[in-house]
Amino acid sequence: MWIASKCNLCGDCLKGCLYVNYDQEKAVAEIEALMEGKEAEILHKCVTCCACREYCPTGADPYDLILKAQEKFKVFPLTVKGSDRMKLAFEVPSEVITGDPDKPVLSLCVMEKQIPDGALDGKLFEGLSVAKGGDYFCLIGYVHVGQQSSIAKGARKFIENLADLGKDIIFLHDDCYAMAHVKVKDYGITAPFRYMHIFEYLRNYLRDHPGSIAKLGKRVAYQRPCASRYTPEKDILLDEIFDLIGVERLARTYERETALCCTGPIIHVFPELAQDVQARNIDDALKCGAEGLITLCPVCDRILRRPTAARGLTKIFLTDLCRMALGEKAFPE
C-alpha cells in the first residue's frame, strides 16, 4: 500500500528502473507529479514489473501509487483487454483433489495448464491435496493490467475460499504467496490458516531426505518472477534449495534485485521492448555459462520456452530440477 508519509523523495525507486533512463531529478519529479494526482510520464512507460516497490528504501510502496494512477487515468494499454482476460480466470473450473488427511493442500491458482507436463509428479508431491481453478485465483495478475480495484474487491473471497479447505496451504504460484502474505494486509485482511511458499516446502523436503539426493553439479541462472518484489526475503530459501541439490546459482547482471521481467505483461503492449528484454536476459545467462535457466512462475516458463530454445539455453522448471536431484528425471544434455 502506498504510504506517502514514508516517501522521502529520494528517487531511488525510478532511478533504479531497468526500463527507463531516469536520473534522480527526473525520478523525483515523476513521483512528485503522481503524489499531486497528475498523469506522469512513468504511467505510459511502466512495464508493471513491481521492481520500484523493492527499490524503495523506506517501504513507501511507489508501485502501488503507480498502479492506482494507471487505473485512474486508464493509460496502460492492456487496461480494458487485460481486465477481460483476467475475468476469464474466474471461469476456470475449480476442483479440489483430496490427498492424505495429514498433508497440506497444494494451491495451483489457475496455473495448471501453464505448468510443464510432469513437473508436479514424483515423491515431492505424493499425498498432497490439490486446489485449482477460479475459486483460488489470487488476483495479483491485475497489477499487470493497471488495475488495483479488482484486487481489493476480490481479496477477502480469495482468502475465504482457501480457509474453507481447512488445511495448511502450499502456494506454488509466487503471485498467490504475495497476495496472502502481503497484499491482503492492505485491505485489513489476515489469512486465518497456515501457509508456506513452494520454496519452503521444497527446502524442507530436500533437507529431510538427504540420502535421496544426488547432487547435480550444475551452474544455472534463475528467472525471478515479478511477484517476488513483494516477498524478496524468501530468496534465501531458494539459495538453500540450490545448495542442497548441488547447483550453483550464478551471479549475473540481471539477478535478484536487478532481475528482468519475463516480458509476459508487455509482450503484446511493447513488443519491441519485450524482444530486447528477452534477448538481454538470455544473453546474460549464456555469458555467465549457465547450463539452464530455472523458472518458478508458470507464466515465465511459458513465455520463455521459445526464446530460450532458439538460443540453445535449457529452460527447467524448479520442481523438475529438484526431481532431477532425486533421480526421477535426467538433466537435459
Buried (B, 14 or more C-beta within 10 A) or exposed (E): BBBEEEBEEBBBBBBBBBBBEBEEEBBBBBBBBBBEEEBBEBBEBBBBBBBBBBBBEBEBBBBBBBBBBBBBBEBBBBBEEBBEEBEEBBEBEBEBEEBEEEBBBBBBBBBBEBBBEEBBBBBBBEEBBBBBBBBBBBBBBBBBBBBBEBBBEBBEEBBEBBEEBEBBBBBBBBBBBBBBBBBBEBEEBEBEBEBBBBBBBBBBBBEEEEEEBEEBEBBBBBBBBBBBBBBBEBBEBBEBBBBBBEBBBBEBBBBBEBBBBBBBBBBEBBEEBBEEBBEBBBBBBBEBEBBBBBBBBBBBBBBBEEBBEEBEBBBBBBBBBBBBBBEBBEBEE
